[in-house]
């Protein structure tokens, strides 16, 4: 089945935690019909993620970011968000139980910054129910059409 692919960006420090399980369940609930790509089940090392990410990001229609319990994200999430923005992939921040636009990423004070704690995510406008799903569905249809067009021209 060809469904919109949504990447669930979150810090490795939250992998396997109750916080991660709660956020994943909420994203699945908010985005029915979408294929959720959860990195915690795919990658066991940073090297594995680094080698797979450039190809994976090309297959995505959306990215939902959620922070660690302290409201921060790590360097990997920073890169994922940057790559999503560069590719015009739908981007949302799960803040509590609702999807929001990502208002800003505010760098953690230099003395307190670590690879696992780079920035704080600031929510923007809340998406209306179904709004983000509609956005990524539209992006998905364009990506599939572009892929079909490219495949046809190459035949």
Number of C-alpha atoms within 10 A of each C-alpha: 4 10 15 24 20 27 23 24 24 25 23 20 15 16 16 11 9 10 14 21 12 12 20 18 10 16 21 14 11 17 19 11 14 20 17 21 18 15 17 19 9 11 14 11 10 11 10 11 16 12 10 13 15 12 10 12 19 13 16 23 29 28 24 24 26 27 26 20 11 8 13 22 28 21 16 20 23 21 13 20 21 12 16 20 13 9 13 12 22 22 22 25 24 22 20 12 11 15 27 22 19 20 13 12 16 12 15 15 11 8 6 9 14 13 11 16 24 22 23 18 23 17 17 15 10 17 15 11 12 12 13 22 21 12 15 24 20 14 19 23 15 13 17 16 12 12 12 12 11 11 10 9 8 7 5
